[in-house]
């Protein structure tokens, strides 16, 4: 191995500037190991790496390992970082453990689509803006959208049989209630209690829950009925369109 040249830097400290590594008949000039910001490594680390012993043959290895570790940390951070809670516009009623049953039974003519979610679930957070957009498009007096946090109200998850275990992958769960009774849900659950794979996209929700049909039906049912006049007799109409009460 060639003799490294040294020079005096700030404060008289010597630092490595250039050396050669003998490999067979070739001499490979290598720059001394430096931090990615350009500064030289501490003198003790220089001696560990190059102090007369070829302990680490590749001087770039420490920095490659450091970059690899940093990349792993970034990857883990991105995988565990949850998207922010949705704060946009929506037409959704949020239930508690005490209000969900009451609201579903209040008016049997109202159809409800309820999302069972948990704030810690990244899948639920990703679906939040989609569900909000659907509520803005399809909500009417006969078709309502609701949400209940089963991560907070665990008794609700038990009553409606929605598991909050990450292993079952049941969050989020959408349930359609008609006449106060569940008529369908997505995702479906297999015999082992695990969710059948289903993509929570806007197109899938519209198709699977027949939202266009439900919306039209709900609007028709919500039309105000003609009030009967005092006495319980409905008015009769003449051909000219004028209405009068029978004597």
NURO-880249 format. One record per residue: residue in one letter; chain; x, y, z of N, C-alpha, C, O in turn. Coordinates in steps of 0.001 Angstrom, whole numbers. Atoms other than C-alpha are relative to their C-alpha. Layout:
# NURO-880249
[rec A; A; [X; Y; Z]; [X; Y; Z]; [X; Y; Z]; [X; Y; Z]];
...
This chain:
# NURO-880249
[rec X; A; [860; -1183; 0]; [0; 0; 0]; [890; 1224; 0]; [1891; 1264; 716]];
[rec X; A; [-793; -1200; 81]; [1326; 3442; -889]; [-129; 849; 1242]; [-1064; 695; 2028]];
[rec X; A; [20; -880; -1173]; [2114; 6054; 1687]; [-947; 1149; -251]; [-810; 1857; -1249]];
[rec X; A; [955; -1093; 223]; [-733; 8492; 2085]; [659; 1332; 236]; [1482; 1496; 1136]];
[rec X; A; [-504; -1363; -160]; [54; 12123; 1662]; [-880; 734; 973]; [-2098; 553; 989]];
[rec X; A; [763; -747; -1006]; [-981; 14418; 4441]; [279; 1470; -146]; [1303; 1878; -693]];
[rec X; A; [-181; -1449; -34]; [-1437; 18116; 4820]; [-614; 500; 1277]; [-1415; -188; 1909]];
[rec X; A; [466; -580; -1251]; [-2150; 20362; 7717]; [-1205; 864; -271]; [-1154; 1779; -1093]];
[rec X; A; [1227; -794; 167]; [-5678; 21728; 7976]; [-117; 976; 1139]; [880; 1422; 1707]];
[rec X; A; [263; -954; -1076]; [-7310; 23989; 10521]; [464; -595; 1316]; [176; -1753; 1620]];
[rec X; A; [-468; 431; -1300]; [-5662; 23752; 13913]; [1134; -993; -65]; [1478; -1602; 948]];
[rec X; A; [-1140; 883; 135]; [-2795; 21696; 12542]; [-367; -1454; -93]; [529; -2297; -94]];
[rec X; A; [403; 1410; 85]; [-4851; 18484; 12284]; [280; -524; -1390]; [-57; 106; -2393]];
[rec X; A; [-305; 608; 1294]; [-3639; 16184; 9559]; [-1219; -713; -535]; [-1975; -1306; 235]];
[rec X; A; [1096; 742; 604]; [-6162; 14774; 7125]; [496; -677; -1266]; [1443; -222; -1909]];
[rec X; A; [-403; 794; 1158]; [-5926; 12202; 4358]; [-495; 675; -1271]; [-1648; 1097; -1359]];
[rec X; A; [382; -625; 1252]; [-5926; 13595; 871]; [42; -979; -1152]; [-820; -922; -2029]];
[rec X; A; [-114; 872; 1150]; [-4799; 10848; -1462]; [859; -1199; 361]; [1866; -1062; 1056]];
[rec X; A; [-801; 1185; -231]; [-3532; 7304; -1337]; [-310; -981; -1120]; [-1233; -778; -1909]];
[rec X; A; [163; 1020; 1022]; [-3213; 4230; -3532]; [-138; -1354; 666]; [446; -1615; 1718]];
[rec X; A; [131; 1375; -447]; [-4267; 648; -3054]; [579; -894; -1088]; [184; -833; -2252]];
[rec X; A; [-654; 883; 946]; [-2090; -1954; -4675]; [-847; -1260; -192]; [-1095; -1983; 772]];
[rec X; A; [744; 1207; 338]; [-4121; -4690; -6417]; [649; -614; -1240]; [445; -147; -2360]];
[rec X; A; [-711; 616; 1118]; [-1961; -6999; -8547]; [1005; 961; -563]; [1859; 1496; 144]];
[rec X; A; [-934; -897; 667]; [-146; -4928; -11099]; [-575; 1388; -174]; [68; 2266; -750]];
[rec X; A; [645; -1289; 206]; [-2612; -2044; -10968]; [-42; 766; 1315]; [-202; 192; 2392]];
[rec X; A; [103; -872; -1161]; [-2614; 856; -8612]; [-1230; 873; -198]; [-1304; 1641; -1157]];
[rec X; A; [1264; -715; 146]; [-6070; 2326; -8050]; [-13; 1222; 897]; [-46; 1093; 2121]];
[rec X; A; [86; -1209; -833]; [-6143; 5934; -6908]; [-1403; 110; 589]; [-2397; -1; -128]];
[rec X; A; [1283; -138; -685]; [-8899; 6398; -4336]; [2; 1261; 832]; [1007; 1612; 1449]];
[rec X; A; [136; -1166; -859]; [-10149; 9492; -2632]; [-270; -469; 1421]; [-847; -1540; 1608]];
[rec X; A; [251; 402; -1392]; [-10281; 9371; 1160]; [-1501; 21; 284]; [-2253; 756; -354]];
[rec X; A; [1430; 10; -332]; [-13631; 8575; 2731]; [-426; 1323; 593]; [204; 1843; 1513]];
[rec X; A; [528; -1272; -469]; [-15642; 11695; 3262]; [-1511; -109; 214]; [-2191; -940; -387]];
[rec X; A; [1443; -88; -235]; [-19081; 12528; 4571]; [-661; 538; -1268]; [-26; 1277; -2022]];
[rec X; A; [663; -520; 1207]; [-21676; 13229; 1844]; [-21; 1503; -106]; [-164; 2032; -1208]];
[rec X; A; [-31; -1459; 92]; [-21523; 16926; 2787]; [1367; 535; -396]; [1556; 1747; -501]];
[rec X; A; [-1313; -402; 465]; [-17885; 16960; 1706]; [1055; 72; 1076]; [2241; 175; 762]];
[rec X; A; [-974; -100; -1069]; [-16256; 17079; 5139]; [713; -1332; 209]; [143; -2398; -26]];
[rec X; A; [-772; 1216; -231]; [-13516; 14605; 6023]; [-468; -686; 1267]; [-984; -43; 2182]];
[rec X; A; [344; 747; -1196]; [-14143; 11853; 8531]; [957; 330; 1132]; [2074; 779; 875]];
[rec X; A; [-915; -230; -1126]; [-12676; 12203; 12034]; [1276; -817; -148]; [1285; -1881; -767]];
[rec X; A; [-1306; 623; 169]; [-9018; 11283; 12298]; [20; -1427; 554]; [671; -2302; -17]];
[rec X; A; [18; 1355; -579]; [-9725; 8260; 14542]; [-654; -987; -943]; [-224; -2136; -1043]];
[rec X; A; [658; 879; 956]; [-12097; 6845; 11936]; [884; -235; -1206]; [865; -1317; -1793]];
[rec X; A; [-973; 189; 1078]; [-9449; 7447; 9271]; [962; -1129; 352]; [1257; -2004; -462]];
[rec X; A; [-979; 1012; -405]; [-7033; 5358; 11262]; [-639; -1385; 32]; [3; -2382; -299]];
[rec X; A; [675; 1292; -24]; [-9626; 2628; 11722]; [-125; -570; -1401]; [73; -1764; -1623]];
[rec X; A; [205; 461; 1373]; [-10293; 2479; 7998]; [1313; -214; -736]; [1469; -1169; -1495]];
[rec X; A; [-1183; 18; 861]; [-6845; 3166; 6643]; [1322; 2; 758]; [2372; 207; 149]];
[rec X; A; [-1226; -110; -783]; [-4319; 3054; 9501]; [942; -1168; -194]; [1244; -1880; 764]];
[rec X; A; [-967; 1051; 271]; [-1944; 624; 7831]; [-639; -1368; -168]; [58; -2332; -484]];
[rec X; A; [677; 1277; 160]; [-4569; -2131; 7706]; [-1182; 166; -951]; [-1924; 1146; -889]];
[rec X; A; [1084; -52; 962]; [-6983; -2870; 4940]; [-1243; -639; 630]; [-1713; -1681; 175]];
[rec X; A; [1132; 574; -726]; [-9894; -3430; 7369]; [-1276; 41; -824]; [-2055; -912; -816]];
[rec X; A; [1177; -123; 862]; [-12561; -2179; 4982]; [502; 309; -1397]; [896; 1444; -1666]];
[rec X; A; [-620; -199; 1309]; [-11442; -2642; 1383]; [-701; 1039; -849]; [-59; 1665; -1692]];
[rec X; A; [723; -958; 827]; [-14172; -436; -101]; [-300; 1247; 817]; [-1160; 1201; 1697]];
[rec X; A; [208; -1203; -821]; [-14008; 3115; 1278]; [-1388; 584; -139]; [-1833; 1337; 727]];
[rec X; A; [1351; -539; 195]; [-17440; 3902; -131]; [-1042; -785; 778]; [-2181; -339; 910]];
[rec X; A; [970; 869; -661]; [-19067; 1063; 1834]; [-714; 654; 1178]; [-1932; 513; 1288]];
[rec X; A; [728; -604; -1127]; [-19796; 3045; 5043]; [-1097; 942; -434]; [-2164; 981; 180]];
[rec X; A; [1005; -952; 451]; [-21646; 5713; 3088]; [-1133; -702; -740]; [-2293; -299; -644]];
[rec X; A; [1053; 764; 662]; [-23479; 3173; 933]; [-920; -631; 1026]; [-2138; -648; 850]];
[rec X; A; [809; 590; -1061]; [-24623; 1430; 4099]; [-875; 1052; 658]; [-2040; 808; 973]];
[rec X; A; [768; -1078; -606]; [-25668; 4763; 5570]; [-1158; 406; -877]; [-2273; 594; -390]];
[rec X; A; [1076; -364; 915]; [-27649; 5675; 2468]; [-1065; -1079; -35]; [-2255; -768; -86]];
[rec X; A; [957; 1091; -12]; [-29259; 2223; 2471]; [-861; 24; 1244]; [-2068; -211; 1185]];
[rec X; A; [757; -75; -1249]; [-30238; 2613; 6106]; [-978; 1156; -32]; [-2122; 1021; 403]];
[rec X; A; [891; -1139; 100]; [-31659; 6057; 5455]; [-1177; -305; -912]; [-2306; 89; -618]];
[rec X; A; [1075; 380; 907]; [-33660; 4674; 2530]; [-999; -908; 663]; [-2204; -792; 441]];
[rec X; A; [899; 904; -713]; [-35048; 1940; 4738]; [-869; 769; 979]; [-2063; 502; 1111]];
[rec X; A; [759; -798; -953]; [-36056; 4475; 7364]; [-1091; 774; -712]; [-2222; 841; -230]];
[rec X; A; [991; -750; 764]; [-37807; 6588; 4735]; [-1118; -916; -463]; [-2290; -548; -398]];
[rec X; A; [1009; 945; 474]; [-39579; 3528; 3327]; [-932; -409; 1123]; [-2147; -472; 939]];
[rec X; A; [834; 372; -1149]; [-40774; 2469; 6767]; [-897; 1159; 400]; [-2062; 952; 739]];
[rec X; A; [795; -1169; -353]; [-41937; 6014; 7485]; [-1179; 162; -942]; [-2300; 422; -503]];
[rec X; A; [1071; -152; 975]; [-43935; 6175; 4261]; [-1050; -1083; 142]; [-2234; -836; -86]];
[rec X; A; [940; 1104; -139]; [-45499; 2782; 4918]; [-876; 170; 1235]; [-2041; -227; 1226]];
[rec X; A; [758; -131; -1233]; [-46579; 3674; 8454]; [-696; 1346; 128]; [-1564; 1509; 986]];
[rec X; A; [613; -1315; -81]; [-47530; 7289; 7839]; [-1404; -59; -578]; [-1580; -465; -1727]];
[rec X; A; [1387; 55; 439]; [-51324; 7572; 7598]; [-373; 1295; -700]; [158; 2352; -358]];
[rec X; A; [462; -1234; 628]; [-53062; 10044; 5294]; [-770; 839; 1007]; [-1330; 292; 1956]];
[rec X; A; [707; -854; -963]; [-54581; 13044; 7081]; [-1492; -276; -24]; [-2036; -737; -1028]];
[rec X; A; [1437; 167; -72]; [-58177; 12892; 8263]; [-675; 934; -987]; [-261; 2081; -1158]];
[rec X; A; [711; -796; 1004]; [-60622; 14114; 5616]; [-753; 1135; 678]; [-1479; 915; 1647]];
[rec X; A; [633; -1172; -579]; [-61832; 17639; 6360]; [-816; 757; -1043]; [-1164; 1917; -823]];
[rec X; A; [714; -667; 1076]; [-63673; 18431; 3114]; [-1508; -24; 189]; [-2003; -499; 1212]];
[rec X; A; [1467; -45; -88]; [-67383; 18964; 2404]; [-602; -1398; -75]; [-66; -2287; -735]];
[rec X; A; [695; 1278; 4]; [-69800; 16112; 3012]; [-1420; 208; 507]; [-1720; 1222; 1137]];
[rec X; A; [1374; -28; -480]; [-73454; 15395; 3724]; [-226; -1294; 767]; [-983; -2159; 327]];
[rec X; A; [-40; 1251; -764]; [-72988; 12720; 6392]; [-362; 279; 1446]; [90; 1261; 2034]];
[rec X; A; [340; -82; -1423]; [-74505; 12212; 9823]; [874; -979; 766]; [961; -2154; 410]];
[rec X; A; [-873; 835; -807]; [-72107; 10887; 12454]; [-771; -524; 1216]; [-1350; 245; 1983]];
[rec X; A; [734; 646; -1078]; [-73604; 8399; 14901]; [926; -276; 1183]; [2145; -371; 1038]];
[rec X; A; [-676; 525; -1176]; [-72617; 7474; 18427]; [-621; -1347; 329]; [-1521; -1811; -372]];
[rec X; A; [559; 1289; -382]; [-73320; 4215; 20194]; [-1444; 121; 467]; [-2171; -873; 487]];
[rec X; A; [1361; -189; -501]; [-76551; 5731; 21538]; [-956; 522; -1061]; [-2171; 417; -891]];
[rec X; A; [884; -626; 988]; [-77880; 7434; 18405]; [-219; -837; -1247]; [-1188; -599; -1968]];
[rec X; A; [111; 714; 1262]; [-77349; 4914; 15610]; [-1298; -792; -86]; [-1987; -722; -1103]];
[rec X; A; [1235; 791; 42]; [-80233; 2579; 16522]; [-1224; 895; -84]; [-2159; 623; -837]];
[rec X; A; [1131; -927; -11]; [-82571; 5460; 17223]; [-214; 629; -1368]; [-1347; 751; -1835]];
[rec X; A; [115; -676; 1291]; [-81799; 7166; 13922]; [-461; -960; -1100]; [-1261; -585; -1957]];
[rec X; A; [391; 966; 1021]; [-82155; 4017; 11825]; [-1476; -379; 112]; [-2109; -727; -885]];
[rec X; A; [1401; 370; -220]; [-85579; 3338; 13374]; [-942; 1193; -9]; [-2154; 1025; 124]];
[rec X; A; [833; -1204; -86]; [-86816; 6929; 13298]; [-1047; 45; -1116]; [-2224; 292; -855]];
[rec X; A; [908; -51; 1142]; [-88350; 6791; 9816]; [330; -1177; -916]; [1377; -1198; -1562]];
[rec X; A; [-244; 1213; 775]; [-88666; 3439; 8079]; [53; 262; -1503]; [556; -566; -2262]];
[rec X; A; [-6; -304; 1435]; [-89117; 5139; 4717]; [1368; 471; -485]; [1632; 494; -1687]];
[rec X; A; [-1321; -511; 360]; [-85561; 6496; 4811]; [982; -1158; -151]; [1069; -2031; 713]];
[rec X; A; [-1067; 973; 232]; [-82785; 4372; 3333]; [1318; 601; 468]; [1626; 1758; 179]];
[rec X; A; [-1287; -455; -527]; [-79405; 4624; 5055]; [1135; -831; -579]; [1030; -2051; -710]];
[rec X; A; [-1266; 668; 308]; [-75915; 3810; 3824]; [986; 460; 1069]; [1349; 1635; 1137]];
[rec X; A; [-826; -336; -1160]; [-73681; 3667; 6877]; [1381; -618; -154]; [1520; -1803; -457]];
[rec X; A; [-1384; 487; 5]; [-69908; 3382; 6932]; [454; -240; 1433]; [375; 653; 2277]];
[rec X; A; [-604; 339; -1285]; [-68380; 1602; 9913]; [1511; 128; -178]; [2110; -583; -984]];
[rec X; A; [-1397; -355; 242]; [-64868; 2987; 10243]; [753; 124; 1314]; [170; 49; 2397]];
[rec X; A; [-865; -308; -1134]; [-61930; 3611; 12569]; [1038; 995; -472]; [1579; 865; -1570]];
[rec X; A; [-941; -1057; 394]; [-59672; 6651; 12526]; [1411; -524; -211]; [2172; 55; -987]];
[rec X; A; [-1361; 512; 137]; [-56535; 4524; 12858]; [183; -824; -1270]; [1308; -1198; -1604]];
[rec X; A; [-82; 828; 1208]; [-57345; 2587; 9677]; [337; 861; -1213]; [-406; 1784; -1547]];
[rec X; A; [-381; -757; 1199]; [-55522; 3911; 6613]; [-976; -245; -1134]; [-1201; 645; -1953]];
[rec X; A; [997; 289; 1029]; [-58085; 2177; 4384]; [-1235; 881; 183]; [-1800; 1380; -790]];
[rec X; A; [1153; -861; -271]; [-60882; 4102; 6080]; [305; 1446; -366]; [-546; 2139; -924]];
[rec X; A; [-370; -1365; 315]; [-59012; 7369; 5705]; [70; 220; -1507]; [-268; 1297; -1997]];
[rec X; A; [-59; -120; 1459]; [-58447; 6698; 2012]; [-1397; 24; -608]; [-1623; 677; -1626]];
[rec X; A; [1363; 70; 529]; [-62141; 5941; 1500]; [-829; 1213; 396]; [-1863; 1468; -222]];
[rec X; A; [782; -1126; -518]; [-63338; 9025; 3413]; [-392; 1018; -1071]; [-1568; 1375; -1140]];
[rec X; A; [413; -978; 1018]; [-63227; 11506; 487]; [-937; -590; -1044]; [-1769; 128; -1599]];
[rec X; A; [898; 648; 963]; [-64941; 8973; -1797]; [-1413; -47; 564]; [-2376; 288; -127]];
[rec X; A; [1316; 80; -631]; [-67790; 8431; 651]; [-621; 1386; 138]; [-1830; 1549; -27]];
[rec X; A; [492; -1371; -102]; [-68080; 12181; 1193]; [-536; 486; -1334]; [-1584; 1130; -1387]];
[rec X; A; [436; -421; 1330]; [-68342; 12786; -2549]; [-1317; -677; -382]; [-2182; -50; -993]];
[rec X; A; [1254; 706; 280]; [-71066; 10127; -2853]; [-1152; 627; 772]; [-2262; 739; 251]];
[rec X; A; [1059; -623; -787]; [-73018; 11788; -52]; [-455; 1317; -611]; [-1639; 1652; -555]];
[rec X; A; [360; -1266; 637]; [-72911; 15114; -1879]; [-810; -217; -1268]; [-1641; 618; -1626]];
[rec X; A; [692; 277; 1261]; [-74178; 13511; -5087]; [-1365; -656; 199]; [-2296; -381; -558]];
[rec X; A; [1193; 852; -92]; [-76868; 11142; -3791]; [-862; 257; 1229]; [-1959; -295; 1319]];
[rec X; A; [827; -230; -1184]; [-78117; 12428; -448]; [-1285; 739; -361]; [-1258; 1727; -1095]];
[rec X; A; [1282; -678; 150]; [-81794; 13365; -446]; [-851; -349; 1215]; [-388; -1056; 2110]];
[rec X; A; [824; 200; -1190]; [-84689; 13298; 2000]; [-323; -1462; 245]; [-646; -1832; 1373]];
[rec X; A; [296; 1414; -171]; [-85230; 9567; 1378]; [1212; -905; -33]; [1090; -2121; 115]];
[rec X; A; [-1244; 781; 45]; [-81588; 8477; 1104]; [1073; 771; 764]; [1517; 1836; 336]];
[rec X; A; [-960; -683; -872]; [-79154; 9381; 3861]; [1293; -790; 128]; [1324; -2006; -67]];
[rec X; A; [-1318; 586; -198]; [-75471; 8728; 4521]; [430; 231; 1444]; [259; 1320; 1991]];
[rec X; A; [-438; -101; -1386]; [-74044; 8016; 7957]; [1330; -696; 223]; [1771; -1513; -586]];
[rec X; A; [-1264; 627; -387]; [-70817; 7038; 9695]; [-2; -223; 1507]; [-586; 548; 2269]];
[rec X; A; [-169; 264; -1426]; [-69984; 5484; 13033]; [1398; -549; 223]; [1848; -1444; -493]];
[rec X; A; [-1379; 374; -303]; [-66523; 5106; 14560]; [-5; -1228; 917]; [-163; -1104; 2132]];
[rec X; A; [-2; 1229; -800]; [-66354; 1468; 15683]; [1321; -175; 743]; [1413; -1006; 1647]];
[rec X; A; [-1222; 13; -789]; [-62799; 2043; 16850]; [-211; 654; 1348]; [470; 328; 2320]];
[rec X; A; [338; -691; -1251]; [-64290; 4308; 19504]; [-1170; -679; 702]; [-1143; -879; 1917]];
[rec X; A; [1191; 635; -578]; [-67687; 2639; 20008]; [53; -1493; -306]; [-560; -1974; -1258]];
[rec X; A; [-221; 1424; 254]; [-66674; -985; 20268]; [-1271; -822; 135]; [-1394; -1868; -502]];
[rec X; A; [1238; 748; -135]; [-70133; -2105; 21356]; [-818; 34; -1284]; [-1587; -886; -1561]];
[rec X; A; [686; -73; 1291]; [-71467; -915; 17985]; [563; -1040; -962]; [-188; -1666; -1710]];
[rec X; A; [-611; 1011; 857]; [-68991; -3149; 16184]; [-497; -1389; 366]; [-651; -2246; -505]];
[rec X; A; [522; 1303; -430]; [-70260; -6068; 18260]; [-1444; -184; -444]; [-1808; -1249; -944]];
[rec X; A; [1420; 109; 345]; [-73950; -5331; 17649]; [-200; -207; -1485]; [-1086; -955; -1898]];
[rec X; A; [179; 83; 1452]; [-73515; -4966; 13908]; [1003; -960; -650]; [1116; -1021; -1874]];
[rec X; A; [-890; 1053; 463]; [-70904; -7721; 13627]; [1034; 513; -1011]; [1209; -48; -2092]];
[rec X; A; [-1088; -560; 802]; [-68117; -5581; 12199]; [1270; -110; 826]; [1424; 605; 1817]];
[rec X; A; [-1229; 208; -753]; [-64713; -6773; 13394]; [973; 1146; -250]; [1142; 1606; -1379]];
[rec X; A; [-1004; -1061; 122]; [-62103; -4118; 14101]; [1420; -551; -35]; [2379; 219; -55]];
[rec X; A; [-1327; 594; 56]; [-59210; -6577; 14003]; [623; 226; -1381]; [-17; -45; -2397]];
[rec X; A; [-642; -195; 1307]; [-56708; -5665; 11267]; [124; -1293; -805]; [203; -1256; -2033]];
[rec X; A; [-158; 1272; 700]; [-56410; -9370; 10451]; [-1224; -349; -833]; [-1098; -1024; -1855]];
[rec X; A; [1219; 330; 736]; [-60038; -9603; 9298]; [-228; 906; -1201]; [-972; 556; -2117]];
[rec X; A; [105; -952; 1109]; [-59731; -6583; 6991]; [-1450; 376; -298]; [-1855; 459; -1457]];
[rec X; A; [1403; -370; 170]; [-63359; -5611; 7589]; [-237; 1501; 30]; [-1376; 1951; -90]];
[rec X; A; [160; -1449; -27]; [-62698; -1885; 7805]; [566; 620; -1267]; [1675; 280; -1679]];
[rec X; A; [1350; -387; -393]; [-64226; 27; 6309]; [-1045; -1035; -422]; [-773; -1898; -1257]];
[rec X; A; [1140; 820; 397]; [-67598; -1733; 6073]; [-1164; 924; -314]; [-1482; 1827; 460]];
[rec X; A; [1194; -759; 387]; [-70589; -284; 4228]; [-1217; -910; 152]; [-1227; -2035; -350]];
[rec X; A; [1225; 769; -187]; [-74061; -1465; 5265]; [-1184; 829; -489]; [-1310; 2010; -166]];
[rec X; A; [1220; -637; 506]; [-77317; -632; 3496]; [-1161; -409; 902]; [-1416; -1596; 1110]];
[rec X; A; [1157; 229; -863]; [-80337; -261; 5796]; [-1248; 507; -710]; [-1319; 1672; -1101]];
[rec X; A; [1280; -369; 578]; [-83837; -257; 4344]; [-1099; -430; 961]; [-1179; -1591; 1364]];
[rec X; A; [1018; 287; -997]; [-86800; -10; 6661]; [593; -303; 1362]; [-26; -1004; 2162]];
[rec X; A; [-671; 231; -1272]; [-84348; -29; 9572]; [712; -1327; 100]; [1250; -1662; 1155]];
[rec X; A; [-601; 1333; -10]; [-83020; -3463; 8591]; [1133; -83; -1012]; [1034; 472; -2106]];
[rec X; A; [-1101; 194; 930]; [-79709; -4432; 7011]; [-434; -863; -1173]; [-1015; -1930; -979]];
[rec X; A; [322; 761; 1205]; [-80189; -5604; 3424]; [1236; -464; -755]; [1166; -1442; -1500]];
[rec X; A; [-1250; 444; 621]; [-76576; -5837; 2220]; [1164; 737; 636]; [997; 1780; 1269]];
[rec X; A; [-1214; -647; -489]; [-73006; -5026; 3160]; [1168; -352; -909]; [1181; -1377; -1591]];
[rec X; A; [-1268; 231; 678]; [-69604; -4723; 1595]; [1113; 472; 917]; [1013; 1555; 1495]];
[rec X; A; [-219; 1286; 663]; [-67204; -6331; 1997]; [-816; -1108; 654]; [-1236; -1001; 1806]];
[rec X; A; [643; 1171; -567]; [-68875; -9667; 2456]; [997; -762; 871]; [2208; -594; 734]];
[rec X; A; [-838; 725; -942]; [-67556; -11986; 5159]; [-69; -1495; -311]; [-1152; -2050; -497]];
[rec X; A; [-22; 1436; 271]; [-66441; -15558; 4524]; [-219; -792; 1284]; [-424; -207; 2348]];
[rec X; A; [274; 867; -1141]; [-66893; -18529; 6857]; [1043; 139; 1104]; [764; -164; 2264]];
[rec X; A; [-1055; -178; -994]; [-63602; -17759; 8603]; [-36; 1374; 669]; [808; 1689; 1508]];
[rec X; A; [123; -1315; -597]; [-64744; -14261; 9488]; [871; 1054; -640]; [1039; 2142; -90]];
[rec X; A; [-843; -965; 702]; [-62475; -12550; 6994]; [-753; 620; -1166]; [-1628; 2; -1773]];
[rec X; A; [684; -729; 1065]; [-63545; -9965; 4472]; [397; -545; -1365]; [1567; -819; -1630]];
[rec X; A; [-257; 360; 1391]; [-63894; -11019; 860]; [546; 1236; -711]; [-10; 2327; -583]];
[rec X; A; [-665; -1135; 642]; [-61611; -8818; -1230]; [-992; 822; -831]; [-1723; 294; -1669]];
[rec X; A; [889; -919; 716]; [-63488; -5782; -2517]; [626; 1378; -8]; [1133; 1847; 1011]];
[rec X; A; [-619; -1310; 157]; [-62281; -2442; -3846]; [-1002; 1103; 309]; [-2078; 1163; -285]];
[rec X; A; [888; -1089; -398]; [-63808; 623; -2203]; [207; 1201; -924]; [776; 2216; -522]];
[rec X; A; [-53; -1100; 957]; [-64005; 2798; -5295]; [-1399; 577; -173]; [-2392; -64; 171]];
[rec X; A; [1302; -639; 217]; [-66773; 5209; -6210]; [-850; -812; -972]; [-2054; -970; -766]];
[rec X; A; [741; 779; 989]; [-67744; 3108; -9218]; [-574; -1272; 617]; [-1720; -1631; 347]];
[rec X; A; [479; 1236; -614]; [-68016; -75; -7170]; [-1161; 249; 957]; [-2122; -520; 986]];
[rec X; A; [1085; -305; -935]; [-70174; 1543; -4501]; [-1281; 327; -756]; [-2355; -152; -390]];
[rec X; A; [1187; -362; 790]; [-72540; 3040; -7093]; [-630; -1239; -620]; [-1851; -1389; -626]];
[rec X; A; [529; 1195; 671]; [-72853; -283; -8908]; [-561; -1004; 998]; [-1686; -1474; 829]];
[rec X; A; [405; 1052; -928]; [-73061; -2672; -5953]; [-1228; 405; 823]; [-2083; -431; 1113]];
[rec X; A; [1120; -455; -833]; [-75493; -552; -3929]; [-1136; 604; -832]; [-2117; 1097; -274]];
[rec X; A; [1049; -524; 898]; [-77550; 539; -6976]; [-405; 1422; 410]; [-1588; 1723; 570]];
[rec X; A; [279; -1336; -519]; [-77239; 4150; -5885]; [-902; 815; -928]; [-1748; 1574; -455]];
[rec X; A; [846; -764; 918]; [-78815; 5581; -9023]; [-1465; -399; 153]; [-2349; 458; 180]];
[rec X; A; [1371; 481; -190]; [-81900; 3408; -8580]; [-544; 403; 1372]; [-1689; 837; 1489]];
[rec X; A; [438; -389; -1333]; [-82046; 4053; -4833]; [-329; 1487; 67]; [-1288; 1894; 723]];
[rec X; A; [208; -1446; -18]; [-81785; 7779; -5427]; [-1323; 371; -648]; [-2086; 1167; -101]];
[rec X; A; [1262; -310; 691]; [-84643; 7880; -7938]; [-1202; -483; 808]; [-2216; 211; 893]];
[rec X; A; [1092; 540; -810]; [-86826; 5688; -5737]; [-220; 841; 1251]; [-1361; 1094; 1638]];
[rec X; A; [111; -808; -1206]; [-86079; 7766; -2653]; [-630; 1354; -294]; [-1399; 1868; 519]];
[rec X; A; [570; -1291; 353]; [-86967; 10986; -4440]; [-1505; -112; -227]; [-2263; 783; 145]];
[rec X; A; [1428; 181; 241]; [-90328; 9588; -5523]; [-756; -189; 1311]; [-1837; 371; 1493]];
[rec X; A; [653; 237; -1279]; [-91174; 8382; -2027]; [-39; 1252; 862]; [-908; 1401; 1722]];
[rec X; A; [-99; -1196; -836]; [-90184; 11710; -562]; [-914; 1125; -467]; [-1022; 2141; 221]];
[rec X; A; [898; -1048; 477]; [-92662; 13737; -2655]; [-1154; 182; 979]; [-1770; -799; 1396]];
[rec X; A; [1091; -218; -970]; [-95198; 15345; -344]; [-1344; -443; -576]; [-1677; -152; -1725]];
[rec X; A; [1326; 442; 423]; [-98617; 13759; -521]; [-1009; 1147; 128]; [-874; 2042; 962]];
[rec X; A; [1047; -1022; -65]; [-101654; 15860; -1164]; [-781; -153; 1303]; [-1237; -1240; 1656]];
[rec X; A; [714; 27; -1266]; [-103285; 16787; 2096]; [-1503; -65; -250]; [-2038; 610; -1129]];
[rec X; A; [1452; 88; 113]; [-106900; 15806; 2526]; [-635; 1248; 592]; [-143; 1766; 1595]];
[rec X; A; [677; -1191; -534]; [-109287; 18739; 3060]; [-755; -330; 1268]; [-1000; -1502; 1552]];
[rec X; A; [799; 255; -1201]; [-111211; 19153; 6290]; [-1264; -774; -339]; [-1914; -477; -1342]];
[rec X; A; [1176; 814; 254]; [-114005; 16601; 6491]; [355; -1319; -645]; [-503; -2195; -749]];
[rec X; A; [-456; 1271; 529]; [-111935; 13835; 4871]; [-397; -260; -1435]; [-130; -1355; -1930]];
[rec X; A; [400; 194; 1387]; [-113360; 14327; 1337]; [1028; 637; -917]; [1425; 1788; -732]];
[rec X; A; [-960; -522; 965]; [-110960; 14732; -1514]; [-722; 840; -1019]; [-1842; 498; -1400]];
[rec X; A; [665; -853; 989]; [-111762; 17506; -3980]; [-94; -690; -1342]; [805; -1446; -1711]];
[rec X; A; [148; 506; 1368]; [-113076; 16554; -7430]; [352; 1112; -960]; [223; 2292; -633]];
[rec X; A; [-442; -993; 969]; [-111844; 18289; -10529]; [-913; -22; -1225]; [-1302; -1084; -1712]];
[rec X; A; [739; -153; 1232]; [-113822; 19595; -13461]; [948; -150; -1172]; [2162; -16; -1020]];
[rec X; A; [-870; 108; 1186]; [-112548; 19065; -16968]; [834; 1231; -254]; [1901; 1150; -862]];
[rec X; A; [-785; -1211; 240]; [-111420; 22680; -16987]; [1138; 168; 1006]; [1898; 1135; 942]];
[rec X; A; [-1128; -33; -917]; [-109044; 21922; -14127]; [-320; 629; 1322]; [521; 580; 2220]];
[rec X; A; [333; -622; -1261]; [-110869; 23767; -11359]; [-443; -1063; 1002]; [-1135; -2012; 631]];
[rec X; A; [352; 957; -1032]; [-111286; 21891; -8104]; [-1114; 561; 859]; [-1159; 1760; 1131]];
[rec X; A; [1043; -432; -904]; [-114353; 21998; -5908]; [-370; -1165; 902]; [-139; -2322; 553]];
[rec X; A; [416; 1044; -935]; [-115693; 20081; -2950]; [-1429; -412; -314]; [-2278; 417; -642]];
[rec X; A; [1362; 490; 192]; [-118733; 17852; -3346]; [-859; 431; 1162]; [-421; 408; 2312]];
[rec X; A; [923; -419; -1048]; [-121727; 19092; -1431]; [-614; -1238; 634]; [-1429; -1123; 1549]];
